[in-house]
């Protein structure tokens, strides 16, 4: 006997997740935008905005993927796998320029008073 798959539940869960995310992000970008504007330091404003993005974009997506979709997200994304030698070399070659770029952005925002 053939087993039928109920696809309406995952579609409903994803729709609910995306709808809730849209509402929360809209509130953050409108009602709570004054918090960003009230910070005098560009560095603190950038740090706050990055933290809010992490909390509103990454954490809910991981929670959704883990608890509603089932399999371990770190496993199927390949994050929990140990990299091979070539992957380590690639990662270590990209890491210093990335850190230098981030440091340059932070320092330029701290040292340029006119922005």
C-alpha positions as CSV (number, residue, x, y, z in Angstrom):
1,X,0.0,0.0,0.0
2,X,1.3,3.4,-0.9
3,X,1.8,5.9,1.9
4,X,0.5,9.5,1.3
5,X,2.5,12.5,2.4
6,X,0.8,15.4,4.1
7,X,2.6,18.4,2.7
8,X,0.2,21.0,4.1
9,X,1.8,20.9,7.6
10,X,5.3,21.9,6.6
11,X,3.9,24.6,4.3
12,X,1.8,26.0,7.1
13,X,4.8,25.9,9.5
14,X,7.0,27.7,7.0
15,X,4.3,30.3,6.2
16,X,3.8,30.9,9.9
17,X,7.5,31.2,10.5
18,X,8.0,33.7,7.6
19,X,4.9,35.7,8.6
20,X,6.1,36.0,12.2
21,X,9.6,36.9,11.0
22,X,8.2,39.6,8.7
23,X,6.2,41.1,11.5
24,X,9.1,41.1,14.0
25,X,11.5,42.5,11.4
26,X,9.1,45.2,10.3
27,X,8.6,46.3,14.0
28,X,12.4,46.4,14.4
29,X,12.9,48.5,11.3
30,X,10.1,51.0,12.1
31,X,9.1,51.2,15.8
32,X,12.4,50.2,17.3
33,X,14.6,52.0,14.8
34,X,14.9,54.9,17.2
35,X,17.2,52.7,19.4
36,X,19.7,52.6,16.5
37,X,19.5,56.3,15.9
38,X,19.9,57.2,19.6
39,X,23.4,55.6,19.7
40,X,26.0,58.3,19.3
41,X,28.9,56.0,18.5
42,X,28.9,54.4,15.0
43,X,30.9,51.5,16.4
44,X,28.2,50.8,19.0
45,X,25.5,51.3,16.5
46,X,27.1,48.7,14.1
47,X,27.6,46.3,17.0
48,X,24.0,46.6,18.1
49,X,22.7,46.2,14.6
50,X,24.8,43.1,14.1
51,X,23.6,41.6,17.3
52,X,20.0,42.3,16.5
53,X,20.4,40.8,13.0
54,X,22.0,37.7,14.6
55,X,19.1,37.3,17.1
56,X,16.4,38.0,14.6
57,X,17.8,36.2,11.5
58,X,20.1,33.4,12.6
59,X,18.7,32.2,15.9
60,X,15.0,31.8,14.7
61,X,16.2,30.0,11.5
62,X,18.3,27.5,13.4
63,X,15.4,26.9,15.9
64,X,13.0,26.5,13.1
65,X,15.3,24.1,11.2
66,X,16.1,22.1,14.3
67,X,12.7,21.8,16.1
68,X,10.2,22.0,13.3
69,X,12.0,20.4,10.3
70,X,13.6,17.5,12.2
71,X,17.1,16.6,11.3
72,X,20.1,18.2,13.0
73,X,20.8,21.4,11.0
74,X,24.6,21.3,11.8
75,X,24.8,17.9,10.2
76,X,22.9,18.4,6.9
77,X,24.6,21.8,6.4
78,X,28.0,20.1,6.9
79,X,29.0,22.4,9.7
80,X,29.6,19.5,12.2
81,X,31.9,17.6,9.8
82,X,35.7,17.8,10.2
83,X,37.3,19.6,7.3
84,X,40.0,17.9,5.3
85,X,43.5,19.4,4.7
86,X,42.5,21.4,1.6
87,X,39.5,22.9,3.3
88,X,41.6,23.9,6.3
89,X,44.1,25.6,4.0
90,X,41.4,27.4,2.1
91,X,39.7,28.6,5.3
92,X,43.0,29.7,6.9
93,X,43.9,31.6,3.7
94,X,40.6,33.5,3.7
95,X,40.5,34.2,7.4
96,X,43.3,36.9,7.7
97,X,42.0,39.2,4.9
98,X,38.5,38.9,6.2
99,X,39.6,39.9,9.7
100,X,41.7,42.8,8.2
101,X,38.6,44.0,6.3
102,X,36.4,43.9,9.4
103,X,39.1,45.7,11.4
104,X,39.5,48.3,8.7
105,X,35.7,49.0,8.7
106,X,35.5,49.3,12.5
107,X,38.6,51.5,12.8
108,X,37.5,53.8,9.9
109,X,34.1,54.2,11.6
110,X,35.8,55.0,14.9
111,X,38.3,57.4,13.4
112,X,36.1,59.4,11.0
113,X,34.1,61.8,13.1
114,X,32.2,63.4,10.2
115,X,29.9,60.4,9.4
